[in-house]
């Protein structure tokens, strides 16, 4: 169901659809609108909506969580985070367990000061996938100055408890989340060592994001990395990344988003937010958040993302499906598809934070290749799901068709704009058709564009572009309409017999050719259009070798 939803949403995003049949892929749920710390850069310290006397709920109610259930089958990942500290909510393990049992990845960001071995193990047993520990200093002095009310010993205890739970249960992944500032970038090496010693997995470094309040703007101005100079900052980052590699940790940063230019000082004007599009800005591509994301605060108000304060619906009064295709989301999708920037999105666009979910493809069509030798791709079809190997089946539609098996002029295969293979090195040819079976473990999970391009030709010219999803199950065939079954033989096999669920099923095309002196490759092209969605048993019977059995998941 999740992969069917991804393929459907990918098509709807690419077409700029406003009313969606697909559900969201990610959700941020603010389980707590209260915090035990008062970090100097955090809006929760100055936003009156988070004041305990505001009358707004401090914790996300279980009945609101129940209202999210219709989208549990489509959600890939849920972040149980907001401005507050999620471990203040006694129901955090229950929320985690319900999502994990539904097949959803669950991520939490915490200051970890309230965690001990018992609580860390409870979250691990519940199925927590990933936890980020917010820590902005490698020494007690720096940490406790930035994270007011926090105790360095408490966060170290919590971090180590999570590391021990990871060793016992194999999850969650444990990362440190560091907000880089002029006060703490000199302590990145200590933070790397702290993470490694605790059994963590990696470090994520991000920049200060100014919030329109004098106290936070002043802090951001004082702590700007610009005062250290760009060369020094990059030197510190590089040294920390090198140390992380030496300690076996992953290292991630948005270096280009770091505040290397001094932010506005307190009192300087900031962007005025409104619902009207900003004519002065243009989108490099549609932000995917209105198509892929829910962001729900502790009161049940739904927003498109954590940076956009516009309310699109109220979960305490509306169903989540009604909100998802309501007028607020529709207006945002319409603006984004048309390249317009709502003022509520202006700050992100100005800072280069236009998001593309990895599963959603930008349907930019490269120019067609010049010349008379064009190619027709039979497989993969547009919008197909690629699991283990990439199966390519096609033929020439020009004079080159008569030249098989002379393969020297076969096109190169590109994924996005990267040449990944020369087809002549992989194909087998049979009666004017060619087939190739390529392992593609290096392709990142998500949406990509495949195309054929002239061998050695310009990278901007292409034949037969296809938009595909990579990352499907490796040991199971998955298809919406048509698919290929690749098999390896010791000798040529004639057209085999295919059975699906024990019943004969036609093979549209059978290509069998010699790969090398010892190997033959056969590819059966099969239609799944008449099959019901769900699991199906496959069997192929051959003349010379034992029958092959496999499994197909027919996607909606």
N, C-alpha and C positions, 0 to 999 in steps of 0.2 A: 504493500500500500504506500509506503514512503517513497519508493522509487517511482511508482506511477504518479504520485503527486509532484515529485521533482520534475519529471518529464513534462507534465501538464503545465506546471508553473513556469518552466523554462520557455515553453512556447508562448504562453500568455505575456510574460515579461518582454520577450523579443518582439511581440506584436504590439506592445504598448496597451494591452487590454486594461480597462478600468474596472469592470465587473469580473471577478475571478471565480472559476470553478475549483481552483486549487486552494489549499490552505497554507498557512505560514510555515516557514522552515525553522524559525528561531523565535524565542520569547525571552524577555527580561521581566522577571517578577520581583518586585521590591517586597520581600517578605517582612522587612522591618524598616520603619521610618524613624527609628531611634538609634542612638549610638552611645556607647560608654566612653568614647574619646571625643576630643574637640580639636581635630587636626586643623592647622592654620590655613590650609588651602581648600578646605572642604565647605561647600555651600550649605551643608546641614547646620553649620554653626551660625549662619546669618539669615537663612530662609525662614520667615515666620510660619510657613506651612508646616515646618518640622518642629516647631516649639511644642512641648508637651501640653501647653495651655491653649493650643489652637483649636481644639475640639475635633481634629481629624484623627482617624485611627492610627495608632502607632504600630500595629501589627496586621499583616495580611490575614484576613478571615478565612477559615477553612471552607466556608460556603462559596466564597469567591474563587478559591482554588478549584472547587468542584465544577464551576462554570467553564473552566478551561478544558475540561475533559473531551469535548468534541474534536479538539485539535491535537490531542495526544497522539493519534495515529499518523499525523503528518509532520509533527515537530521533529527535527533532527537534534536540536539542542535547546535546553532551557537554562538560563542563567538566573539563579535564585539570589539576585543581588539588586541593590539600589543605592541610595545614599546612606542608608542605615547599616547596622551590623547584623547580618543574618543569624548569627548564633544566639542572639537574644530571643529568637522565636523558638519556643519549645517544640513546635511542630515541624521544624526543619528536617529532621530525619524522616518523618512521615511523608512530607512532600517529596523528598528525594526518592524514597522507596516507591511511591506510586508512579513517578515518572520513569524511574529505571525499569520497573516491571513492565511498563508500556513500551520499552525499547528506546527511550529518550536519553541522550547524554545529558548529565546534570553537572553544571559548573557553579562554583561558589567562590566569591571573593570575600575574605574575612581579615580582620586585624589580628585574629588568632589569640588574643589576650585572654579569652574566656575558655579556651580549649585545654583539655587534659587528655590522658590516654583513653579514659572511658568514653568521652564525647567523640574523640577522633575515631575510635574503633566503631562507635555507633553509626557515624556517617559513612564509614567505609563499608560496613555490613549492609547499609541501606542501598548502596550502589553508586555513591558519588564518583563521578568520572575524573573531575579536575578541580583542584583548589588552588587559588592564588592568595598568598599571604602578603598583605600590604605592609611594607616596612621601608621606612625612608631614612635609615641611618645604620651604619655598621658599628656604631659605638653608642653607649648608653646616653652620652651627652647630646649627640645630634638627634637621635631618635626621640628622646623625651622632650626636646625643645620643639620639634616639628609636630609630633603627635602628642598633643597636650592631654594629660591624664593617663597616658599610656606608660607602662613600665616595661623596660627592655627585657628584664628577666621573664616577664609573663609571655611576651611574644616569642622569645626563644623556646620557652617550655611548650607553647602551642605548636610551633613549627616542628619541634622534635617529636611531639606526639603524633603529628600527621605523618612524619617520615617513618615512624615505627609502624603505624597502621598500613602504610604503603608496602612495607616489607612483609607484613603478615598476609595482607589480602590481595596484593598486586595492584591496588588502586586505592585512592585517587592519585593521579599525577600531582606533584606538589611543586609549585612555582613561587618565586618571590616576585612581587609586583612593586617596582620602585619608581617613584615620581622624581625625576632628576631635577636637582636644584643646585645652586651655587654652593650650598652648605654640605651637600652629601656626595657629590660626584667624586670627591677625593677618597671616599670610603667604599667605592664599588668593589675593590678587591676583598675587603672584609666581608661584604655581603655575599660575594661569590663563595668564599670559604665557609661562611655560615650555612648557606644553602647546601653545599656539598657535604659538610659534616653532619647535617641533619638528615641526609638521605633524600634531598630534593632532586628535582629533574631539570630545573632551568630558571633563568632570570628574564623577566620582561621589563624593559626600561621605557618609560613614557615621559612626556613633557608636562609642564604646568599648563593648565587651561584656565585663563583668566575668567572670573565670574564677575558680573556687573555689580560689585559691591565694594565700597572704598577699602575695607579692611583686607579683603582677598586680593584686590587689584594692587594694593600697596605691597603685600607679601610677594606676589608674583613679580612685581617690579624689582624688589630688593633681591629676590632669589633667581633672577633671570641668569641664564647661562651666558648671555651676551657679555656680562662683565668679566668673564674669564677669557673671552676670545675664542673664536671658532676653532682655531688650530689646537688650542689646549684641550678644549672639550672633546674634539675628535681623538686626540691622543689618549685621553683618559678612557674613552669608550673602547678604543681599540685594545688598550692594555687589559681592560676588564674582559673583553670578549676572548682574548688570548688566554687569560687565566681560566675562564669558564671552560674553554676547550680542553685545557690541560687537566682540569678537575672532572672532566666527563659530563659537563652540563651543557644544555642548550642555551643559546643566547639570542634574544630577539629584541629589537628596538625599532622605533620609528624615528630614526636619526634625522630625517629630513623634516620631521614635524617638531623637533625640539625647538624650544624658544631661544634660538640663537640671536634673534633680534629682540631688543628690549620691548616688552609689552607696554601698553599705555599706563601711565602713572595714574594714581587714584585721582578721580575728579575729571579726567578727560572723557569726552563723549564716547559712547559705545553705540553699536547698531540698534536702531529702534525696531522692535519686532512687530510685524503685522502680518495679516493673511494675504496681502497683495504681493504679487510676484515682483522681484527686483529686476528692473530692466537693465541695470548696470552690469549684471552678472550673467554668465552663460555656463551651462553645464557641459563638461567634456563628454559625459555620457549620463544616462538616467541613473540616479541613485536607486539602488535596489531595495532600500529599506521599506518603502511603502508596499512593495510586493512580497517581501520575505519576513518581515519582523513585526512583533507585538512588543510594546513596552508598557507595563502595567505597574502603577505605583500602589502603595499600601492601601490607599483609599478606593482602589478599583478604577481609577481614571486611566484610559488607554491613550498612549502617545505613539508616534511612529518610531522614535528612537530616543536614546538617553540625552541627546543634545537638543531636541526639539520639544518645546514646552507646550505646544498646541494640543488641546484635548480633542480626541477624535471620538470618544464614547465613554460611557460609564458602566463598568461591569456590574455594579450593584443595581443597575436599573435596566440593563440591556443584555441580551444574549451575545456571546462572543462572535458568533457567525453574523449576526446583524451588524455589529460594529465593523467587522472585517470588510464587508461590502457596503458600508454606510457612506453617507455623503462626504465625510471628512477624508477617509482613505481615497475615495473616488477623485476628489479634487486634487489631492497630492499626486496621485498617479497620473492624472491628466496633465498637470503642469510638468511633471518630470518627463513624461513621454514627449511633450512638445518642446523640451529644452528650456522651459521657464524655471526660474529660481524663486520660490516663495521666500519672503523676508525671514520667515522662521527657519529657513535653511541657509541663510546668507553667510553666517559665521563659518559654518562647515565648508561651504564652497570656497570662501575666501582663503581658508587654511588648507585646501587640498584634501579635505576629508569627504570625498564623494565615494560611497561604498558600492562595490559590486560583489554580491554574494557569489562564492565560488561555484555554486550550482547554476547560476543564471548567466546566460551567454549574451554578449552584445552582437546583434545580428548585422554586423558590418560586412558587406559583400565585397571581396577583393575584385579588382578589375579582371575581366576575362583575358586569358592568354591569347596572344595573336597567333596567326598561322592556321593551317588547314588540318592539323593533326589534333583534334579534340578527343576527349575520352568520356565514356558513359560509365558511371558507377552504379552497379546493381546493389552492392552492399559496401558499407553500412548505409542504411536509410537515414534520412534527416531525422534528428531527435532520438536516435537509437541509444541504447545503453550498452557500454563496453565493460565487461568484467575482467576476465583473464586476458586472453589474446585478442588482438584486433584483427578481424577477418575482413579482407578487402577483396571484392569481386567486381570485375569490370571488363570492358572491351574498348577498342578503338572504334570511333564512328567515322573516321576518315580513311584515306588510302592506306594508312599504316596497317589496317586490319589484315591485309593480305600478306603482311611481312612476318607474321608469327611462324616459327618460334624465335625469330630474330628479335631479341629483347633490348638491345642496346639503347633504343630511343624511347623506352618506357619512361613515364614521368617519375619525378621524385614525389614523395609523400611528405606533406607538411602538417604539423599540428600547431594551430595558431600561426605564428610566422617563423617557426623553427623547423628546419629540415630534419626529419627523424630517420628517413630511410630512402635509398634508391630502390624502387620496386624491382628493378632488374636483378637485384641481389636476393630477392625473396620469393619471386613469383614462380608458379608453375602455369603452363599454358595448355589449353585443351580446346580444339575446334574453334579458334578465334576468341575465346574467353581467357582471361587470366585470373588467378586467385593467389592471394598472399596471406600468410598467417604470421603476424608480427607480435612478439612479446612487448608490452609497453608499460613495464612497472615504474618507469621514470615519469610518467604523466601524472600530474597532480589530480587528485580526486575532485571532480566537479565538471563544469561545462567548458568545452573547447571546440574550436573550429578545425575541421580536417579539410584539406584540399590537395589536389594534384597539380604539380607545376612542372614546366619544362625542365628537363635535366640541365643543370647549370645555368638556367635562365633567370630572369629578374624575379626577385622575391615578391614583387607586387602583383604578378600575373598568376592566374590560377584557373584550373578547371574544376568543375563539380564540387563546390564547397558543401560541406555537411556540418551541422552543429550537433555534437554528440555529448553524452554524459559518460564520464569515465569513473570507475569505482564500484561497479556492480559486483555481485558475488563471483568469485573466481572459479568455483567448482560447480556452478549451475548456470545454464543458459537462461537468459532473461530477454524477453522481446515483447513489443507491442503488436507488430504486424508481421515482419519478416526477419529471419535470422539465418545464420550460417552455422553448420556443424563441421568443424575441422577435425580430420582424422589422419593418422599416419600409418603407412603400410610398407611391406617389404616387396610388394609387386603390384602391378596395376590391377585395380578392382573395377569391374563394370558397375552399372547403375545398381545400387543396393535396394533392398526393401526397407521402408521406414514404417514403424508402428508407433502410434501415440496412444497411450492408455490401452494398449493391446489391439487397437484397430488400425488397419492400413491407412496410411496418409501419403499423399503425393509429394514427390520431390520435384520442385520446379526446375532445378538445374543441378547437374552433377558434373563437377570439374575434377579430373584426376590426372595428375602429371608427375613426372620424375623431378624430385628436388635435387638429388645427387645420385651417385652410383648405388647407394644402399637404401635410399628412402624415396617413397612416393607419398604425395600429399593428396588427399581428397577433401573436397568441400561440397557439402549438400546445402543448397539454398532452398529454404522451406518457408511457406506461409503459415502464420499462426492466427490469421484473421478470424477463422471459424471456430477457434478454441475459446472456451470459457476462461475468464480470468482465474488465476490460481495455479496450483502445481499440477504438472503432467509428467508421466513416465515415458521416456523415449527408449526405443530399441531399434538398432539397425542391423540387418542381416546381410552377410556378404557371401560371395562365392568361395573365396580362398581363405578367409580367416574367421575366427570366432566372432559371434555377435557382440556388438557394443551396446552398453546401456548407460543412460544418463537421465538428467532431470531438466525440465523446462518450467520456468515461472512465466506464465502469460500475464503481462502487465496491462492494466486498463489504459 
